[in-house]
């Protein structure tokens, strides 16, 4: 991937063993391993294993006296799983993460620059449709001066 970014939408199928074939354009960046964990909006986040270490370090720097910090860290890290894709670019999605994201057979694998998100395909369609109008209307408010 020339840009080093995860971009685009892909619609693979989950096989009967709970494995996902990663999109070809993501495989090189994830070949050394990845961390898969609970994302927000009931999707899964996938980071290259080397990119996840600094995120975990930042999380550890949060004050454990804060309930919000503890809650967030527990949710993000408790279900995290390290995986290494096989030669065909397949990774197993653990049952607890499949259940969390409501994954059945049809998936949406979405590149979001620094991470990949894995969604149930129908949930991704609903999310995209529900957020299209607000996306179109708020770019300047969210990222002033970018567009």
C-alpha positions in Angstrom: 0.0 0.0 0.0 1.9 3.1 -1.2 0.4 5.5 1.3 0.8 3.3 4.3 -2.9 4.1 5.1 -5.8 1.7 5.4 -8.4 3.0 2.9 -11.5 1.7 1.3 -14.4 -0.7 1.8 -14.3 -4.4 1.3 -17.1 -7.0 1.7 -15.6 -10.4 2.5 -17.3 -13.4 4.0 -16.5 -15.0 7.4 -15.8 -18.7 6.9 -17.2 -21.5 9.0 -14.2 -21.5 11.3 -14.5 -17.8 12.1 -11.7 -16.7 9.8 -11.6 -13.6 7.7 -9.4 -13.3 4.6 -7.9 -9.9 4.8 -8.2 -7.6 1.8 -5.0 -8.0 -0.3 -4.1 -4.4 -0.1 -4.0 -4.6 3.8 -2.0 -7.8 4.1 1.5 -6.4 3.8 1.0 -3.9 6.6 -0.6 -6.6 8.8 1.7 -9.5 7.9 3.9 -9.3 11.1 0.8 -9.5 13.3 -2.2 -7.5 14.4 -4.2 -6.6 17.4 -7.9 -7.0 17.1 -10.2 -5.5 19.8 -13.6 -4.1 20.6 -14.2 -0.8 18.7 -16.9 1.7 19.2 -20.4 1.4 17.6 -20.1 -2.4 17.9 -17.4 -2.9 15.3 -13.9 -4.3 15.8 -10.7 -2.3 15.5 -7.6 -3.9 13.9 -4.1 -2.3 14.3 -0.8 -3.5 13.1 0.8 -5.1 16.2 3.7 -2.5 16.2 1.2 0.4 16.0 -0.8 -0.9 19.0 2.1 -0.7 21.5 2.2 3.1 21.6 -1.6 3.1 22.0 -1.4 0.7 24.9 1.4 2.9 26.5 -0.8 6.0 26.3 -3.7 4.1 27.9 -1.4 3.0 30.7 -0.5 6.6 31.3 -4.1 7.5 32.2 -5.0 7.9 35.9 -6.3 4.6 37.3 -8.2 6.8 39.9 -10.5 7.8 37.0 -13.5 5.5 36.6 -13.9 6.7 32.9 -10.2 5.7 32.2 -10.6 2.3 33.9 -13.9 1.6 32.1 -12.5 2.6 28.7 -9.3 0.6 29.2 -11.2 -2.5 30.3 -13.5 -2.4 27.3 -10.7 -1.8 24.8 -8.2 -4.2 26.2 -10.2 -7.0 27.8 -11.2 -8.4 24.4 -8.0 -7.7 22.6 -6.4 -10.6 20.7 -3.1 -10.8 18.9 -3.2 -12.7 15.6 -0.7 -13.4 12.8 -2.3 -13.9 9.3 -1.6 -17.2 7.7 -0.1 -17.5 4.2 -3.5 -16.9 2.6 -4.0 -13.7 4.6 -6.5 -15.3 7.0 -7.0 -14.4 10.6 -9.4 -15.9 13.1 -11.8 -13.6 14.8 -12.2 -14.9 18.4 -15.8 -15.9 19.3 -16.1 -13.2 21.9 -15.2 -10.5 19.4 -17.6 -12.0 16.8 -20.4 -11.9 19.3 -19.5 -8.3 20.4 -19.7 -7.0 16.9 -22.6 -9.2 15.8 -20.6 -10.8 13.1 -22.2 -13.6 11.2 -21.1 -14.3 7.6 -21.3 -11.1 5.6 -18.7 -8.5 6.7 -17.6 -5.0 5.9 -13.9 -4.4 6.3 -13.3 -0.7 6.3 -10.0 1.2 6.1 -9.9 4.2 8.5 -6.3 5.5 7.9 -4.5 4.1 11.0 -6.7 1.1 11.6 -9.1 -1.3 10.0 -12.6 -1.7 11.2 -14.6 -4.9 10.9 -18.4 -4.6 10.8 -21.3 -6.8 10.2 -22.1 -5.8 6.6 -25.8 -4.9 7.4 -24.7 -2.9 10.4 -22.1 -1.0 8.3 -24.8 -0.2 5.7 -27.2 1.1 8.4 -24.4 3.2 10.0 -23.3 4.6 6.6 -26.8 5.6 5.7 -27.6 7.1 9.1 -24.4 9.2 9.1 -24.2 10.3 5.5 -26.1 13.6 5.9 -24.3 14.6 9.1 -21.0 13.8 7.4 -21.8 16.0 4.4 -22.9 18.9 6.7 -20.2 18.9 9.4 -16.7 18.5 7.8 -15.7 22.1 8.4 -17.0 22.1 12.0 -15.1 18.9 12.9 -11.9 19.6 11.0 -11.6 23.4 10.5 -9.4 24.4 7.6 -8.8 20.8 6.3 -11.4 21.0 3.5 
